[in-house]
Amino acid sequence: MPNAALRSFVSLVVVALVAGIATSAAYAADAAVPAKKAAPAKRPGAKKAAATKPVAPKEAVQQMVEGENVRDFGAFCDEWMGKLHDRNVYNEAHIPWAKGGPGVFGEYVSYGHDRTCVAREEPGKDPIGKITYREVRYRKEGPTESAAMADAGTIVEQTDVTEIFRYAKGRWQY
């Protein structure tokens, strides 16, 4: 009988171990598969969230990128500074003259040629670009308008300007 009791005990242990291993394997399989999230309950009158456009793989940014090459920001900077140059030419050609002192004087705004351009793009965010340049207010004076135009002008005020732009809809926005 002791032999039969021992066999019975060993059989119970083997069955328990096999059952335990099967349970552990099933548990491990369940843990490896992520549980599905239940769909949120729909609320009456709730609006649908705006669908987001999928980003083309070549446009998707994997990490933060910074510099003039982000979305061709350097070319945009050159174009922007060209517009400021055109405005500078216009401002100098259309100075509002006033009489004062021994003749006439006038002031106009000019823009420096030196600039810094930095753009930054991070995953999941709109690219942002920043241009910094100097704005200078000049004063010209002379006995006549033509003599005042020939004057190099005197700096009245200088201001460093920073403009921030956002890249959206395929181009830099301002």
Residue pairs with C-beta under 8 A, 6 or more apart in sequence:
60 123
61 121
61 122
61 123
62 123
63 123
64 120
64 121
64 122
64 123
65 120
65 121
66 118
66 119
66 120
66 121
67 73
67 118
67 119
68 74
68 77
68 117
68 118
68 119
69 119
70 119
70 120
70 121
70 127
70 129
71 119
71 121
71 127
71 129
71 167
71 172
73 117
73 118
73 119
73 127
73 129
73 172
74 117
76 117
76 129
76 165
76 172
77 115
77 117
77 129
77 131
80 131
80 163
80 174
81 111
81 113
81 115
81 131
81 133
84 111
84 133
85 111
85 113
87 111
88 109
88 110
88 111
91 108
91 109
91 110
92 108
92 110
94 108
95 106
95 107
95 108
95 140
95 148
95 149
96 106
96 107
97 104
97 105
97 106
97 145
97 148
98 104
98 105
98 106
100 141
101 141
102 143
103 141
103 142
103 143
103 144
103 147
103 148
104 141
104 142
104 143
104 144
104 145
104 148
105 139
105 140
105 141
105 148
106 139
106 140
106 141
106 145
106 148
107 137
107 138
107 139
107 140
107 156
108 137
108 138
108 140
109 135
109 136
109 137
109 138
110 135
110 136
110 137
110 138
111 133
111 134
111 135
111 136
112 133
112 134
112 135
112 136
114 133
114 134
115 131
115 132
115 133
116 130
116 131
116 132
116 133
117 129
117 130
117 131
118 129
118 130
119 127
119 128
119 129
119 130
119 167
120 127
120 128
120 129
121 127
121 128
121 167
126 166
126 167
126 168
127 166
127 167
128 164
128 165
128 166
128 167
129 164
129 165
129 166
129 167
129 172
130 162
130 163
130 164
130 165
131 162
131 163
131 165
132 160
132 161
132 162
132 163
133 160
133 161
134 158
134 159
134 160
134 161
135 158
135 159
135 160
135 161
136 155
136 157
136 158
136 159
137 155
137 156
137 157
137 158
138 153
138 154
138 155
138 156
139 153
139 154
139 156
140 148
140 149
140 151
140 153
140 154
141 148
141 151
142 148
142 149
142 150
142 151
163 174
165 172
165 173
165 174
166 172
166 173
167 173
